[in-house]
């Protein structure tokens, strides 16, 4: 097996460390392999236009704590 070095942001490394803890991986490499396998499976299931989904995320923002029962109010305003 051949190996290479990749550079990731500190934030991404922290996410990978969290995944490793959650799955009880012995190394970050195992966690990365797991994440890649899951991503491949999920992308294989997706039938929509991924570019459209990703472009819509540009407009996403943190709205803080929400109540799922009020989704219509959040989307359409108080008078929905």
N, C-alpha and C positions, 0 to 999 in steps of 0.2 A: 504494500500500500504506500502511495506517495502522500506527502504532507505539504502544506503551505501555511503561510501566516496571513491572517486577516486582521484588519484594524476595525474596531467597533468603538462607538462612543461609550463613555463611562455609564451613561444611563442605560444603554442597551446591555452592557455587561451586568449591571445590577438586575435587570429584568431576567437575564439568563440565569443568574445566581438564584433568583427567586423560583424560577421554573425548576432548577436543579433541586432546591429544597423540597418543593411540592411533590416532585416525583421520586424523591430520595435517590437522585443520581449520585454516583461516586465522583463524577467530574463534570466540568462544563461541557466537555465534548459530548458526553452522553446526553446532557440536556439539550444541546444544539441539535444533535441527531433526532431526538424526540420531537423537538419543535419543527424541524424540517419535515419529518414524516407526517405530522399532524397537518401542517400547512399544505403539503402535497395532496393529502386525502381531501381536505376541505375545498381546495381549489378545484379538484376533480369533480366535486359535487356541484359547484357553482355553475349555473347556466346563463347568468346575466352578463352584462357588459361591465367587466371589472374596471375599465377606464372611467366609465360614467360614475361608478360607485366611488372610486378614489377621487375624482374631481369634485364630487359633491361634499366630500369630507373637508375641502378647503373652507367651506362655510360653517363647519361645525364649531361649536364653542361650549365651554363648560357653563351649564346653567345652574349649577349647585344642586342642592338636595331637591328632589321632586317626589311627587306622589303619583304612582302609576294610574290610580283611579281618576286622575284629573287630566289624562292625556288629551282629550278633546279640547279642554280649556287651554292647555298649553299650545296646541296646534292651531286652534281656530279662534281663540279669544274667550273672554268671560261669558259672552252671550250665546255660546254654541248650544 
